[in-house]
Amino acid sequence: DGRITSAVLVIDSASRGALRYGTARAEACASLKDVTACPNIGFDGTFDTKLLPNGAHRLGVSLTDNGGKTVLIPGITAGGMNILVDNP
């Protein structure tokens, strides 16, 4: 409901580092009505998958707003989306 103040990468329910929030996402904003932060609603960052054991993991992004409300996205599945790490 508020203005996003932080974005954090979450893997297997553990915080793995801050993400940069506020990158332009004009293509996403094209379908969003009344989102005052548009087009600067994107986030990005890097993570070395070699820090994880090979196999299945859950990835998400925790967003916190200026009111202290936090939500984990994607909201389609509980705890993030499924990913498979297969490092050599």
Buried (B, 14 or more C-beta within 10 A) or exposed (E): EEEBEBBBBBBBEEEBEEBEBBEEBEEEBEEEEEEEEBBEBBBEBEEEEEEBEEEEBBBBBBBBBEEEEEEBBEEEEEEBEEBEBEEE
